[in-house]
Amino acid sequence: MNEEITVQSIIKALQKRWFFILVLTMLSIGIAAVLSFFIFTPIYEAETQIIVNQKSYDNQQLVGAQNVDTDLRLINTYNVIIKSPAILSKVIDKLSLTTTPERLMNQIDVSSASNSQVVNIRVQDEKDSKAVEIANTVAEVFKEEIPVLMHVDNINILSIAKASEHPAPVKPNKILNLLIGAMCGFALALLFAYMMEAFDKTIKSERDIEEILSLPVIGVVSNLEAHVKKKSKARGNP
């Protein structure tokens, strides 16, 4: 019964406060649009790929499950080394960046598909050209330093990041932000409308009386003063 009353109350609030709900929803969408198009800084992404060449594992012929396990262990290790200060400090020096290894680490994402020898290095930055430059430099420095760090030489650059003539930012997601703004605005507007309806105890019509008393209205008392004034005007009296 309570759920039915709640649903009825929500429907009633929608019917009576629809204009308020519409205005607040549109206002929320407008705020999301202003933030997405004019306030948030666009972030661009560049990606480069490196490949782990298993033929250089100390000239050993690895087969079967041992081969796969060794690849995976090495790749997981490489993923950590790529974002380590040992690599990023040299990237910063090489590009003369005004940042720290810790902050640069937050701009870099390193991943690899399951059972794959390919490692993806993605870099995000406010400038498309800078993201491309950092991604390629990280791959180059890693390839140069890994023989020193692990005494292996089995890294090749599979593909390099390239600047686009018309780069598209990956952040902010404007469409998603507008949808979130619309949903949040509608939810807040519905909540406010429901609360306004719930706390509004004024009686505006016979229907309100019937709902409150659960009794039918069998008669209405008219406004006598207004009725007298109306008759006086009809007779021409001031």
N, C-alpha and C positions, 0 to 999 in steps of 0.2 A: 504493500500500500504506500509506504514511504517512497519507494522508487517511482511509483506512478505519479505521486504528487510532485516529486522532484522533476520528473520529465515534463509534466504539465506546466510547472513553474518556469522551466527553461523555455518551453515553447511560447509561453505567455510573454516572457521577457523578450524573446526574439521578435514577436509580433508588435509589441508596444514600443520597444526601444531599437528597432531596426536601423533607424537613421543614425542614432548614436553609435551603434556597433559598426556601421559602414564607415562613418567618419573616423573613428579610432583605428579601424583596420587600415584605411587609406593613409592615415597619418603615420602609422607604424611602417608601412611599405615605403613611404616617402623618406623617413629617417634612415631606413636600411639602404635606400638608393643613394642618398647623400653620402653616407659613410663609405659605401662600396665604390662609388664613382669619383668622389672628391677628397675623402679623408684618408682612407686606407692606402698605404704605399704599395704599388704593384710589385710583386715578386716574380722573378723569372727563373727558369730552371734549365740547366744544361747537363747533358749526360755523356759520359765516355765509358768504354768497356775495355777490360783487360782479360786475357785468357791465360790460364795456368796450363803450361805445356808439360804433360806427364812424362814425356820422353827424356826429360833431364833429371829424373830422380836418381842421381848418382849412377846412371847407366844400368839400372836394375830393371828387369822385365817383371812388372807387377801385373798380375792377372786376377780376374774374378773379383770376389768381395773385398779382398785386401787392397786391390787397386782403387776401388770406389771409396773405401774407408779412408785411405791415405789422401785421396783428392779432397774429400770433404774436410778432413782435419786441417789440411793446409789452407784451404779456402777460408775456413772459419778463422784461422790464425791471421791470414792476410787481411780479412775484413777488420780485425782489431788494429793491426799495424797501420793500415791506411789512415785511420783517424787518430793515430797516436802523435804526441808532440814531436817524436823523432822525425816524422814525415812532414807534419804541418808547419813546424818551425822553419824548415828549409823552403817550403812553399811560400811562406810569408816573406822570407829574406829574398827569394828569387824574384818575387813580384813587387817587393817593397810595399806590402800591405800595411795599413795602419790598424791592425787588429791583433788579437792574441790567439794562440792555438786553441784555447778553450772556446772562444767565440766562433772561430772558424769551424771547429768541430760541429757546432750546432747548425751550420749551413750545409753540412755534408751528410749524405745518406749512402751507405754502402750495403748492397744486397746481392744475393745470388740465388738462382733458381735451384730447386732440389736436384741433387745429382748432376749439377752442371759445373763445368770448369770456367764458366764466364762470370766475371764479377762486374757489376754495374756500379759506377760512381756517379751519383747525382749531386749537383751543387745548386743551391738557390741563392740569389742575390738580387738587390734592387736594380742592378744594371745587367742586361742580357749579355753584353760583351764581357763583362767581368766574370759572370758565372761560367762562360765558355773558357775563359783564360784560366780560371782556378781549377776547373775540372781537368783540363788537359795537363796542367802543371802538376797536379796531384798524381796523375797516372805516370808522368815522366819521372818525377822524383821517386815514386815508389819503385819503379822499375830499376832505377839507378841504385837505390839504397838496399833493396832486398838481398842482393848477393853478400853485402857486408853484414846485414843483420842476421841472416839465416844460412849463409854459405850455400845458397842455391841460385841458379840462374835459369829460371823456368817461367818468366813472365814476358808476355808479348802484348802490345797494345792492339786490341782488335778493331776498335773504332774510336775516333776522336770527336769531341764536341765541336759543333760548327754554329756560327752565328747566323741567325735568320734575318732576311730582309724585313720581315714583318713579324717580329716576335710577339707571342701572346703570353701574358702573365699567367702563372698557375695559381696565384693568390692575388687578391681575394676572389672567391668564386661568387660572382655577382648574382647569377641566377639563384644559386642556393641561398645567398643572403636575403634576397627578395622573398623567397618562399618562407624562410624562417621568420622574416619580419611580418609577413602576412599571417602566418599561423599564430605567432605570439600576440600580434595585435588583435586578431579575432578572439583568441582565448581570453585575453585581458578584458576586451570589450564585453564579451559574454559574461564574464565574472562580475564586472561592474554593473552591467544591466540587471543581472539576477539579484545582486545585493540591493540595488536601487528599488527594484520591484518588491523584494522581500521586506524592506524597511519602510516602504510607502504604505501607510495605513489609512490614508484618506479615502473616503467613499465618493466616487465620481458618478456612479450610475446605479440603476436598479439591479443590474447584474452583479455588481460588487456586493450589494446587500444579500442577494440570494446565495452567493458563494460563502459569505461570512456566517450567516445564520442557518444556512442549509434549509431555508424555507422559501416558498414561492411568494412573490409580491402580488397582493390582491388589490391594492389601491395606491394611488399617488396623491399627495396633498400638493396642490398647486400653490404658486406664490401669489397670495391675495393682493398684496400691494402692487405688484407688477400688473396684475389683472385689472385693478381699478384704474391705474394710470393709462392702460391701453384703451379702456372704455371711454375715459375722459378725453383722450386725444381724438377718438373716433367721433365724439359729439362736438368737437371744436373747442372744448374748454382748455385753458392753459394749464 
